[in-house]
Amino acid sequence: MSANDITTSEITKWDPALTEKVMGLLRPIIKGYHRAEVRGLDGFPAGGALVVGNHSGGLFAMDVPVFATGFYEKFGYGRPVYTLSHDIIFTGPTGDFFRKTGFIGANHENADEALRSGGVVVVFPGGDYDVYRPTLSQNTIDFGGRTGYVRAALNAGVPIVPSVSIGGQESQFYLSRGTEVAKLLRLDKLLRAKILPISFGFPFGLSAVLPVNVPLPTKIVTRVLEPIDIVAEFGEDPDVDEVDAHVRHVMQVALDELAKERKLPVIG
């Protein structure tokens, strides 16, 4: 069996029974500690769908648990939610656990197989660049120029479902991505890391990833938007940059609306 065969079989490892147990354990944190809401699932399309979201919360990003909790509550566990993830989470003894609960390596082969199987695939194009954006820019949609998600949806023939979340970037005060510091320390060469995020939180105060602060109990609201049929809206041979600009625009409008609703940081 080739390495590619091993990679593309990751979606078969999803375990609905284990996923349901994990969701049950996470629900008190999601619904209690973060008082999370997921809106807009009534219009979610059938079949494969690529959910494109903004990423928030640093080391303890709750975007996937919040979305998955809401999705499984509404649709049950007959339809898996997969999340395209960095290979680092599959290293060590917890790797199988993540695979069984829907996390798959972030590559085009996995995305295509999961989408064509009828699965829901969650992707955060901005990745670590987005999840560590400064708190002062917390309500800005910024994927760092990454557009590969558009091609993934086109290749699989599925709609893009934009999703925006607010509140996660209030879990602590994110000061800087630390791109210049990372470059100075040559972390891109040593660890393939282009950022060294600097934040301020509880209980240790200033942190550059370490020491690890506890996320504040910020209220998180996720809004799932109307699906975008790329071919129907942009033609058989769409301009990827044009599609990306449209996706980011509708997401920014929705995020601005959520921001207007928010009365106080953390409290919501």
C-alpha positions as CSV (number, residue, x, y, z in Angstrom):
1,M,0.0,0.0,0.0
2,S,1.4,3.4,-1.0
3,A,1.7,6.4,1.4
4,N,-1.1,8.1,-0.6
5,D,-3.4,5.2,0.0
6,I,-2.8,5.5,3.7
7,T,-3.5,9.2,3.6
8,T,-6.7,9.0,1.6
9,S,-8.2,6.4,3.9
10,E,-8.2,8.7,6.9
11,I,-12.0,9.4,6.6
12,T,-12.8,5.8,7.2
13,K,-11.4,6.1,10.7
14,W,-14.2,8.4,11.9
15,D,-16.1,6.8,14.8
16,P,-19.6,8.1,15.3
17,A,-20.0,6.5,18.7
18,L,-16.8,7.9,20.1
19,T,-17.6,11.3,18.5
20,E,-21.0,11.3,20.3
21,K,-19.3,10.6,23.6
22,V,-16.8,13.4,23.1
23,M,-19.5,15.8,22.2
24,G,-21.3,14.9,25.4
25,L,-18.2,15.7,27.4
26,L,-17.6,18.9,25.6
27,R,-21.2,20.2,25.7
28,P,-21.0,21.6,29.3
29,I,-17.9,23.6,28.3
30,I,-19.4,24.8,25.1
31,K,-22.8,25.6,26.4
32,G,-21.8,26.5,30.0
33,Y,-18.4,28.0,30.0
34,H,-18.6,29.7,26.6
35,R,-22.5,30.0,26.4
36,A,-22.1,29.2,22.7
37,E,-24.7,29.7,20.0
38,V,-24.8,28.3,16.5
39,R,-27.2,30.1,14.1
40,G,-28.2,29.4,10.5
41,L,-28.1,25.6,10.3
42,D,-31.7,25.4,9.0
43,G,-30.4,26.3,5.5
44,F,-27.5,23.9,5.6
45,P,-27.2,21.9,2.3
46,A,-27.5,18.2,1.9
47,G,-24.5,16.1,0.7
48,G,-20.9,17.2,0.8
49,A,-20.2,20.8,1.8
50,L,-17.0,22.8,2.5
51,V,-17.5,25.0,5.6
52,V,-15.1,27.9,5.5
53,G,-14.6,29.8,8.7
54,N,-12.6,32.4,10.5
55,H,-10.3,30.9,13.2
56,S,-10.2,32.3,16.7
57,G,-8.9,31.5,20.2
58,G,-5.2,30.8,19.8
59,L,-4.0,27.6,21.4
60,F,-7.5,26.8,22.7
61,A,-9.6,27.6,19.5
62,M,-13.2,26.4,20.1
63,D,-14.5,27.0,16.5
64,V,-14.7,23.3,15.7
65,P,-16.2,22.1,19.0
66,V,-18.8,24.9,18.8
67,F,-19.8,24.2,15.2
68,A,-19.7,20.4,15.6
69,T,-21.9,20.5,18.8
70,G,-24.5,22.6,17.0
71,F,-24.4,20.5,13.8
72,Y,-24.6,17.1,15.5
73,E,-27.4,18.3,17.8
74,K,-29.5,19.3,14.7
75,F,-28.5,16.5,12.3
76,G,-27.4,13.6,14.4
77,Y,-24.3,11.4,13.9
78,G,-25.1,9.9,10.5
79,R,-23.2,12.6,8.7
80,P,-19.6,13.2,9.7
81,V,-18.0,16.5,10.3
82,Y,-14.3,16.4,9.2
83,T,-11.8,19.1,10.0
84,L,-8.7,19.7,7.9
85,S,-5.8,19.9,10.4
86,H,-2.1,20.3,10.6
87,D,-0.1,17.1,10.7
88,I,1.3,17.9,14.2
89,I,-1.9,16.9,15.9
90,F,-1.6,13.4,14.6
91,T,1.8,12.8,16.2
92,G,2.0,10.9,19.5
93,P,-0.5,8.7,21.3
94,T,-3.5,11.1,20.7
95,G,-3.2,10.8,16.9
96,D,-5.8,8.0,16.6
97,F,-8.2,9.8,18.9
98,F,-8.2,12.9,16.6
99,R,-8.7,10.8,13.5
100,K,-11.6,8.9,15.1
101,T,-13.3,12.1,16.0
102,G,-13.1,13.6,12.5
103,F,-9.8,15.4,12.2
104,I,-8.0,14.7,8.9
105,G,-4.7,15.8,7.4
106,A,-5.0,19.1,5.5
107,N,-4.3,18.1,2.0
108,H,-6.3,18.1,-1.3
109,E,-6.6,14.3,-1.4
110,N,-8.3,14.1,2.0
111,A,-10.5,17.1,1.3
112,D,-11.6,15.6,-2.0
113,E,-12.4,12.2,-0.6
114,A,-14.3,13.5,2.4
115,L,-16.4,15.9,0.3
116,R,-17.2,13.3,-2.4
117,S,-18.3,10.9,0.4
118,G,-21.0,13.4,1.4
119,G,-19.1,14.6,4.5
120,V,-19.0,18.1,5.9
121,V,-15.5,19.4,5.8
122,V,-14.4,22.4,8.0
123,V,-11.5,24.4,6.8
124,F,-9.9,27.6,8.3
125,P,-7.9,29.0,5.4
126,G,-6.2,31.6,7.6
127,G,-4.8,28.8,9.9
128,D,-2.4,29.9,12.6
129,Y,-2.1,33.4,10.9
130,D,-5.8,33.9,11.6
131,V,-6.1,32.2,15.0
132,Y,-3.4,34.5,16.5
133,R,-4.6,37.8,14.9
134,P,-4.3,40.7,17.3
135,T,-7.4,41.3,19.4
136,L,-7.6,44.9,18.0
137,S,-8.2,43.2,14.6
138,Q,-10.4,40.4,16.0
139,N,-13.4,41.2,13.8
140,T,-11.5,41.2,10.5
141,I,-11.7,38.4,8.0
142,D,-8.1,37.7,6.9
143,F,-7.0,34.4,5.3
144,G,-3.5,35.7,4.7
145,G,-3.9,35.4,0.9
146,R,-4.7,31.6,1.0
147,T,-7.3,30.6,-1.6
148,G,-6.8,26.8,-2.0
149,Y,-10.2,26.2,-0.4
150,V,-11.9,27.5,-3.5
151,R,-10.2,24.9,-5.7
152,A,-11.0,22.2,-3.2
153,A,-14.8,23.0,-3.4
154,L,-14.6,23.2,-7.2
155,N,-12.7,19.9,-7.6
156,A,-15.3,18.0,-5.5
157,G,-18.3,19.9,-7.0
158,V,-19.7,21.0,-3.6
159,P,-20.9,24.3,-2.3
160,I,-18.9,26.6,0.0
161,V,-20.7,27.3,3.3
162,P,-19.2,30.4,4.9
163,S,-19.3,30.5,8.7
164,V,-18.3,33.3,11.0
165,S,-17.6,33.3,14.7
166,I,-17.2,36.0,17.3
167,G,-15.9,35.9,20.9
168,G,-13.0,33.5,20.6
169,Q,-10.4,36.2,20.2
170,E,-11.5,37.6,23.5
171,S,-10.2,34.5,25.4
172,Q,-7.1,36.5,26.1
173,F,-5.6,39.7,24.8
174,Y,-3.6,38.9,21.6
175,L,-0.9,41.5,21.1
176,S,1.0,40.4,18.1
177,R,1.5,37.4,15.7
178,G,5.2,37.9,16.3
179,T,6.1,37.4,12.7
180,E,9.3,39.5,12.9
181,V,10.4,37.8,16.1
182,A,9.9,34.4,14.5
183,K,11.9,35.5,11.5
184,L,14.7,36.8,13.7
185,L,14.9,33.6,15.6
186,R,14.7,31.6,12.3
187,L,11.8,29.6,13.5
188,D,10.6,29.2,9.9
189,K,13.8,27.3,9.3
190,L,13.9,25.4,12.6
191,L,10.2,24.6,13.2
192,R,8.5,25.7,9.9
193,A,6.8,28.3,12.1
194,K,6.3,31.8,10.7
195,I,4.8,33.3,13.9
196,L,5.6,33.5,17.6
197,P,2.3,34.9,19.0
198,I,2.5,37.2,22.0
199,S,-0.5,37.5,24.3
200,F,-1.6,38.6,27.7
201,G,-3.9,36.5,29.8
202,F,-4.7,34.7,33.1
203,P,-3.0,33.6,35.3
204,F,0.6,34.2,34.0
205,G,0.2,37.5,32.2
206,L,2.5,37.9,29.2
207,S,3.0,34.8,27.1
208,A,4.8,33.8,23.9
209,V,2.8,30.6,23.6
210,L,4.4,29.6,26.9
211,P,3.5,29.9,29.7
212,V,0.0,28.7,28.7
213,N,-2.8,30.9,30.0
214,V,-6.3,29.8,30.7
215,P,-8.9,31.0,28.2
216,L,-11.5,33.4,29.6
217,P,-15.2,32.3,29.6
218,T,-16.0,34.4,26.6
219,K,-19.3,34.0,24.9
220,I,-18.9,32.5,21.4
221,V,-21.5,33.0,18.7
222,T,-21.2,31.2,15.3
223,R,-23.3,32.1,12.4
224,V,-23.6,29.7,9.4
225,L,-24.3,31.6,6.2
226,E,-26.1,30.7,2.9
227,P,-24.3,28.2,0.8
228,I,-22.4,29.5,-2.3
229,D,-22.7,27.4,-5.5
230,I,-19.5,28.5,-7.2
231,V,-20.4,27.4,-10.8
232,A,-23.9,28.8,-10.6
233,E,-22.7,32.2,-9.4
234,F,-19.3,32.5,-11.2
235,G,-19.6,30.2,-14.3
236,E,-17.9,26.9,-15.3
237,D,-14.4,28.5,-15.3
238,P,-14.4,30.8,-12.3
239,D,-11.7,33.2,-11.3
240,V,-10.4,31.8,-7.9
241,D,-9.4,35.2,-6.6
242,E,-12.8,36.6,-7.5
243,V,-14.6,33.8,-5.6
244,D,-12.3,34.2,-2.6
245,A,-13.0,37.9,-2.5
246,H,-16.7,37.2,-2.6
247,V,-16.5,34.7,0.2
248,R,-14.5,37.0,2.4
249,H,-16.9,39.8,1.7
250,V,-20.0,38.0,2.7
251,M,-18.2,36.7,5.8
252,Q,-17.0,40.2,6.7
253,V,-20.5,41.6,6.4
254,A,-21.9,38.9,8.7
255,L,-19.1,39.3,11.2
256,D,-19.7,43.1,11.3
257,E,-23.4,42.4,12.1
258,L,-22.4,40.0,14.9
259,A,-20.0,42.7,16.3
260,K,-22.8,45.3,16.4
261,E,-24.8,42.9,18.6
262,R,-22.0,42.5,21.1
263,K,-22.3,44.7,24.1
264,L,-19.2,43.9,26.2
265,P,-16.1,41.9,25.7
266,V,-16.1,38.3,27.1
267,I,-19.7,38.8,28.5
268,G,-21.1,39.2,24.9
